[in-house]
Amino acid sequence: MKHAEFGIAACLVGGVMLLIQLGVVAAVALGVKDNQGIVYSLAIPFFVNCVGAPIGLVLALFGFLQPSRNRWHATLGLCLTLVGPIAFVVFLATKTSLLW
């Protein structure tokens, strides 16, 4: 059975979102020390989540709706798309305690 093409696209979108967020989190953890730099660097994952999460969710939904296709990639794409914003919120909740 062939894989759902939309599911593969959702995996790619979710993976890219997660990599961008992990890169910014690593940069913040290693180098940015002032409050203004943290706010500017956290704007990148915020916009990635605002654009990428709806696209990834729609692609995963279309992957689930494709008839007679393997839905493994659609499930993985859905998980990757949802992990990114959740990880960003958790990181933001831990970092904002440092900002106050």
N, C-alpha and C positions, 0 to 999 in steps of 0.2 A: 504494500500500500504506500502510495506516495505521501510525502509530507505536505502539510498545508503551507503554501507560499506566503500567505499573510502571517502565519505563525512564525515563519523564519524571519520575516521582516520585523515582527514584534520583538523577537529575540535580539536582533541587531539594534533596534532603537533602545531597548532596555539595557543592553550591554554597554552601548556608547554613553547613555545617561549615567550609568553606574561608574564607568571609568572616569568620566569628567568630574563627577562628584568626589570620587576617591582621590583624584589628583589635586583638586582644590583643597580638600580636607588635609591632605598631606602637606601641601604648601602652607596652609594656615598653621598647622601644628609645628612645622619646622621653622618658619621664618617670620610670619607677620605677628608683631607684638603690640602694635598700637590699636586702639579701638576703631579708628577710621579705616585702617587697612583691612581689618576683619570684616567690617560692614561691606566694603567694596568687593572683597573676595567672596563673600557669601551671596552676593547678588548674582554671580555666574550660575551656581547651582539652582538658585531660585528661578531664574529664567529658563534654565534647561528643564526644570520640572514643569513649569507652566506650559512649555511648548511640547516637550517630549512625552509627558505622561498621557495627555489626551490622545496623541497620535499612537502611542504604544497600546493603549487600551482599545482603541478602535481597530487597530490591526489585529490584536489578539481576538477580539470579538469576531471579526471577519474570518479569522483562522478557525475558530470553533464552528462557524456556520458553513464552512466549505464541506460539501457532501463527499463521502467516501474518501476521506483523507485522514492521515495519522495526525492526531491533535497534540502530540507530545511537544512540539515546538511552540504551539499556541499556548500551552500551559506554562512552559518555561518563559516565554515572552511576557505573559501576564505576571508571573512571579517577579521577573527582573524589573518590569515596569513599576510594580508596586513597592519593591524593596528600595528603589532609589529615593522616592519622596519620604518614606518612613525613616530611612537612614539619615536623610537631611534634617528632618524634624528632631530626631534624637540628638544629632550633633548640635543643632541649633539650641536645643534646650540645655545642653551641657555647657555650651560656649556663652550663652547669654548670662549665665551666673557669673562669669568672669567680667562681663561688661558692666555690671551694676556695681 
